Amino acid sequence: MTEELVFYTNPMSRGRIARWMLEEIGQPYRTELLTFGETMKAPEYLAVNPMGKVPAIRHGDTIVTECAAICAYLAETFPEKALAPKQEERARYYRWMFFAAGPLESAVTMKALGFEIPKERLRMAGCGSFGDVMNTLEKAVSASTYITGERFTAADVYVGSHIGWGIGFGGIERRQAFLDYVGRISQREAYKRANALDDEAIKTMQAA
């Protein structure tokens, strides 16, 4: 496919997840750096994502927002990189991708905001208790080398980014299973390139 690939991001955001995925697929892309509350809320970008949040990608005339969707879209659009699930991996791939996008993100965000769900209302919350989420996540990353089995996929980019970010900022417990999993996936060259690019983008934005 020859359509231009444009990446809208801020290096201090969830855009780091999408950056890693872009580096994994190895396709050329153009980066548009946006500022919180300013260019992110400008009419030009709101035409891309009415939420005024990053990341987003534009691939030709196609726009994709939300990190999990970006990871899945890129994996399927560039199948030669073998980051989409094989038939036998699909159940675990989608299960844990959506678990991270739903219960995990919700539980970690509520914890960061200092909000604790009353025990009598846990059934109303899709994520349940924080402890249940951590225990479930631990089982997921302990079952095999990668989240779908013995092969790295886009689900590892997404789930692994959540765990790594959460550990770094204290939102996820420093359980050994989490540390071991992040240690495995962070050895990938695409991960290292993505971090280097985002760290350089932070310097560029600070100097502007």
VOPAGU-2260 file (C-alpha; in pm, 1 decimal, decimal comma):
REM VOPAGU-2260
SITE   aa  ch    i         X         Y         Z
SITE  MET   A    0       0,0       0,0       0,0
SITE  THR   A    1     135,9     341,5     -92,5
SITE  GLU   A    2     -96,0     571,1     105,1
SITE  GLU   A    3      84,1     819,2     330,5
SITE  LEU   A    4      90,6     721,8     695,9
SITE  VAL   A    5      66,4    1015,2     939,0
SITE  PHE   A    6     110,0     979,4    1314,1
SITE  TYR   A    7     -43,4    1240,4    1547,9
SITE  THR   A    8     105,0    1227,6    1895,7
SITE  ASN   A    9     261,3    1385,0    2199,1
SITE  PRO   A   10     563,6    1198,8    2339,9
SITE  MET   A   11     426,0    1230,3    2694,0
SITE  SER   A   12     107,6    1043,7    2614,2
SITE  ARG   A   13     -33,6     705,2    2515,5
SITE  GLY   A   14     105,4     793,0    2175,6
SITE  ARG   A   15     417,1     605,1    2285,2
SITE  ILE   A   16     216,0     283,6    2241,2
SITE  ALA   A   17     130,0     368,6    1881,4
SITE  ARG   A   18     488,6     478,8    1813,4
SITE  TRP   A   19     614,9     137,8    1921,0
SITE  MET   A   20     362,7     -32,0    1693,6
SITE  LEU   A   21     462,6     188,9    1401,0
SITE  GLU   A   22     825,7      96,4    1454,2
SITE  GLU   A   23     730,7    -271,5    1463,2
SITE  ILE   A   24     564,8    -259,4    1120,8
SITE  GLY   A   25     863,4     -78,0     972,5
SITE  GLN   A   26     668,7     140,5     727,9
SITE  PRO   A   27     764,9     503,8     664,4
SITE  TYR   A   28     542,8     752,1     847,1
SITE  ARG   A   29     528,0    1124,8     914,8
SITE  THR   A   30     495,8    1247,6    1273,3
SITE  GLU   A   31     283,0    1545,6    1374,9
SITE  LEU   A   32     364,7    1656,0    1730,9
SITE  LEU   A   33      71,8    1817,1    1913,0
SITE  THR   A   34      52,4    2011,2    2239,4
SITE  PHE   A   35    -200,1    1945,4    2515,7
SITE  GLY   A   36    -486,8    2192,3    2526,3
SITE  GLU   A   37    -352,7    2385,6    2226,9
SITE  THR   A   38    -293,0    2221,6    1887,5
SITE  MET   A   39    -465,7    1909,1    2020,7
SITE  LYS   A   40    -786,7    2113,0    2055,9
SITE  ALA   A   41    -743,7    2316,2    1738,5
SITE  PRO   A   42   -1003,7    2277,0    1459,4
SITE  GLU   A   43    -749,3    2113,0    1230,0
SITE  TYR   A   44    -689,4    1825,5    1467,6
SITE  LEU   A   45   -1047,7    1802,5    1589,3
SITE  ALA   A   46   -1132,5    1717,9    1228,4
SITE  VAL   A   47    -907,8    1412,3    1275,2
SITE  ASN   A   48   -1020,0    1320,3    1627,1
SITE  PRO   A   49   -1318,1    1511,0    1770,0
SITE  MET   A   50   -1204,7    1401,5    2118,1
SITE  GLY   A   51    -900,1    1622,8    2081,6
SITE  LYS   A   52    -678,2    1347,1    2218,2
SITE  VAL   A   53    -378,7    1154,0    2087,5
SITE  PRO   A   54    -269,4     928,5    1938,6
SITE  ALA   A   55    -431,9     900,5    1600,5
SITE  ILE   A   56    -310,4     785,1    1262,5
SITE  ARG   A   57    -416,8     877,8     912,6
SITE  HIS   A   58    -348,4     615,7     647,7
SITE  GLY   A   59    -446,0     765,2     315,9
SITE  ASP   A   60    -809,0     863,4     374,2
SITE  THR   A   61    -850,4     628,9     671,6
SITE  ILE   A   62    -835,2     765,5    1026,3
SITE  VAL   A   63    -786,1     541,0    1328,0
SITE  THR   A   64    -791,8     654,8    1690,9
SITE  GLU   A   65    -760,1     462,2    2021,5
SITE  CYS   A   66    -436,5     276,8    2087,0
SITE  ALA   A   67    -579,8     -73,6    2079,9
SITE  ALA   A   68    -750,3      -3,6    1747,0
SITE  ILE   A   69    -431,8     146,8    1602,2
SITE  CYS   A   70    -229,2    -158,7    1703,5
SITE  ALA   A   71    -485,8    -399,4    1559,4
SITE  TYR   A   72    -529,3    -197,4    1238,6
SITE  LEU   A   73    -157,6    -175,6    1167,3
SITE  ALA   A   74    -105,5    -544,9    1241,4
SITE  GLU   A   75    -378,7    -641,9     994,2
SITE  THR   A   76    -289,5    -381,9     730,6
SITE  PHE   A   77      74,4    -492,8     715,5
SITE  PRO   A   78      45,6    -871,8     755,6
SITE  GLU   A   79     399,3    -933,2     632,4
SITE  LYS   A   80     524,1    -837,4     979,2
SITE  ALA   A   81     327,6   -1127,5    1134,9
SITE  LEU   A   82     195,8    -918,9    1425,6
SITE  ALA   A   83    -170,0   -1010,2    1375,2
SITE  PRO   A   84    -295,4   -1330,2    1539,4
SITE  LYS   A   85    -296,4   -1669,0    1374,8
SITE  GLN   A   86    -627,5   -1853,6    1389,0
SITE  GLU   A   87    -532,7   -2044,8    1703,4
SITE  GLU   A   88    -414,5   -1722,8    1873,6
SITE  ARG   A   89    -720,5   -1510,2    1804,5
SITE  ALA   A   90    -910,3   -1585,1    2124,8
SITE  ARG   A   91    -624,0   -1491,3    2357,5
SITE  TYR   A   92    -520,4   -1200,8    2134,6
SITE  TYR   A   93    -860,1   -1031,5    2145,7
SITE  ARG   A   94    -930,9   -1130,2    2503,6
SITE  TRP   A   95    -623,1    -963,4    2647,2
SITE  MET   A   96    -619,6    -670,6    2406,0
SITE  PHE   A   97    -969,9    -574,8    2516,9
SITE  PHE   A   98    -899,8    -661,7    2879,9
SITE  ALA   A   99    -620,7    -404,2    2877,5
SITE  ALA   A  100    -838,3    -146,8    2698,8
SITE  GLY   A  101   -1127,0    -202,0    2940,6
SITE  PRO   A  102   -1080,6    -338,6    3293,6
SITE  LEU   A  103    -707,2    -269,1    3319,8
SITE  GLU   A  104    -720,4      90,2    3197,3
SITE  SER   A  105   -1027,7     164,5    3409,7
SITE  ALA   A  106    -885,3      11,8    3727,2
SITE  VAL   A  107    -548,9     185,7    3696,1
SITE  THR   A  108    -708,9     521,1    3613,6
SITE  MET   A  109    -945,4     504,5    3910,8
SITE  LYS   A  110    -656,9     415,9    4139,5
SITE  ALA   A  111    -453,9     711,3    4010,5
SITE  LEU   A  112    -750,6     941,3    4075,2
SITE  GLY   A  113    -785,9     807,8    4429,1
SITE  PHE   A  114   -1126,5     656,5    4361,8
SITE  GLU   A  115   -1213,4     324,2    4523,8
SITE  ILE   A  116   -1530,5     143,4    4424,5
SITE  PRO   A  117   -1743,8      59,9    4730,2
SITE  LYS   A  118   -1753,3    -316,0    4783,6
SITE  GLU   A  119   -2130,8    -323,2    4756,9
SITE  ARG   A  120   -2108,7    -165,5    4408,7
SITE  LEU   A  121   -1828,7    -371,3    4256,4
SITE  ARG   A  122   -2078,7    -557,7    4038,9
SITE  MET   A  123   -2168,8    -230,0    3869,5
SITE  ALA   A  124   -1810,4    -171,4    3754,7
SITE  GLY   A  125   -1689,3    -361,9    3453,0
SITE  CYS   A  126   -1338,9    -375,9    3594,5
SITE  GLY   A  127   -1438,3    -513,3    3933,5
SITE  SER   A  128   -1180,9    -463,7    4207,2
SITE  PHE   A  129    -823,4    -348,7    4148,5
SITE  GLY   A  130    -695,0    -666,6    4312,0
SITE  ASP   A  131    -897,1    -886,9    4079,0
SITE  VAL   A  132    -759,9    -700,5    3778,7
SITE  MET   A  133    -399,1    -740,0    3895,9
SITE  ASN   A  134    -444,7   -1110,2    3971,4
SITE  THR   A  135    -603,8   -1173,5    3632,5
SITE  LEU   A  136    -331,3    -981,6    3452,0
SITE  GLU   A  137     -62,5   -1173,9    3638,8
SITE  LYS   A  138    -211,5   -1504,3    3523,1
SITE  ALA   A  139    -224,7   -1376,5    3165,0
SITE  VAL   A  140     143,7   -1283,8    3144,0
SITE  SER   A  141     255,5   -1593,4    3335,5
SITE  ALA   A  142      83,2   -1847,3    3112,2
SITE  SER   A  143     335,7   -1823,3    2826,4
SITE  THR   A  144     627,6   -1619,8    2694,8
SITE  TYR   A  145     396,4   -1373,2    2520,6
SITE  ILE   A  146      33,1   -1281,8    2571,1
SITE  THR   A  147     -98,3   -1516,0    2296,8
SITE  GLY   A  148     156,9   -1792,5    2341,4
SITE  GLU   A  149     516,8   -1826,8    2225,1
SITE  ARG   A  150     497,7   -1561,9    1951,2
SITE  PHE   A  151     510,8   -1182,5    1985,3
SITE  THR   A  152     204,9   -1001,2    1846,0
SITE  ALA   A  153      46,6    -656,7    1847,3
SITE  ALA   A  154    -132,4    -755,8    2168,4
SITE  ASP   A  155     206,1    -756,6    2342,8
SITE  VAL   A  156     268,4    -401,1    2224,4
SITE  TYR   A  157     -58,8    -287,7    2375,8
SITE  VAL   A  158     -72,5    -496,3    2694,2
SITE  GLY   A  159     300,0    -461,4    2754,2
SITE  SER   A  160     287,9     -84,4    2717,6
SITE  HIS   A  161      14,6     -62,2    2978,8
SITE  ILE   A  162     214,0    -271,5    3222,1
SITE  GLY   A  163     542,0     -91,2    3161,6
SITE  TRP   A  164     381,9     252,1    3190,0
SITE  GLY   A  165     185,9     145,6    3497,4
SITE  ILE   A  166     491,2      11,8    3677,2
SITE  GLY   A  167     686,6     327,1    3594,7
SITE  PHE   A  168     421,7     556,9    3737,4
SITE  GLY   A  169     310,8     337,8    4026,9
SITE  GLY   A  170     -29,9     248,6    3888,7
SITE  ILE   A  171      51,0    -121,2    3854,8
SITE  GLU   A  172     203,3    -333,3    4126,6
SITE  ARG   A  173     566,7    -438,3    4082,2
SITE  ARG   A  174     490,1    -810,1    4075,9
SITE  GLN   A  175     772,4   -1030,0    3949,6
SITE  ALA   A  176     558,7   -1170,7    3668,5
SITE  PHE   A  177     498,6    -818,2    3536,9
SITE  LEU   A  178     866,3    -724,8    3562,4
SITE  ASP   A  179     970,9   -1042,6    3382,6
SITE  TYR   A  180     719,0    -991,2    3102,8
SITE  VAL   A  181     814,9    -628,6    3045,9
SITE  GLY   A  182    1180,0    -732,1    3054,8
SITE  ARG   A  183    1120,6    -977,6    2770,2
SITE  ILE   A  184     932,5    -747,4    2537,4
SITE  SER   A  185    1145,4    -438,0    2604,0
SITE  GLN   A  186    1442,8    -608,9    2438,5
SITE  ARG   A  187    1286,5    -564,8    2096,8
SITE  GLU   A  188    1469,0    -327,2    1863,4
SITE  ALA   A  189    1143,5    -156,9    1762,5
SITE  TYR   A  190    1071,7     -80,3    2128,2
SITE  LYS   A  191    1416,5      74,5    2171,3
SITE  ARG   A  192    1382,3     281,3    1853,5
SITE  ALA   A  193    1038,5     405,5    1953,7
SITE  ASN   A  194    1157,4     515,1    2296,4
SITE  ALA   A  195    1458,0     693,1    2148,4
SITE  LEU   A  196    1238,5     877,9    1898,7
SITE  ASP   A  197     990,2     986,1    2166,1
SITE  ASP   A  198    1264,6    1092,9    2406,5
SITE  GLU   A  199    1414,7    1304,6    2127,6
SITE  ALA   A  200    1069,2    1449,8    2052,3
SITE  ILE   A  201    1036,8    1557,9    2415,6
SITE  LYS   A  202    1364,8    1749,5    2386,9
SITE  THR   A  203    1248,3    1909,5    2062,9
SITE  MET   A  204     918,8    2023,6    2214,6
SITE  GLN   A  205    1086,8    2155,7    2527,8
SITE  ALA   A  206    1333,2    2356,7    2320,8
SITE  ALA   A  207    1061,0    2512,2    2103,7
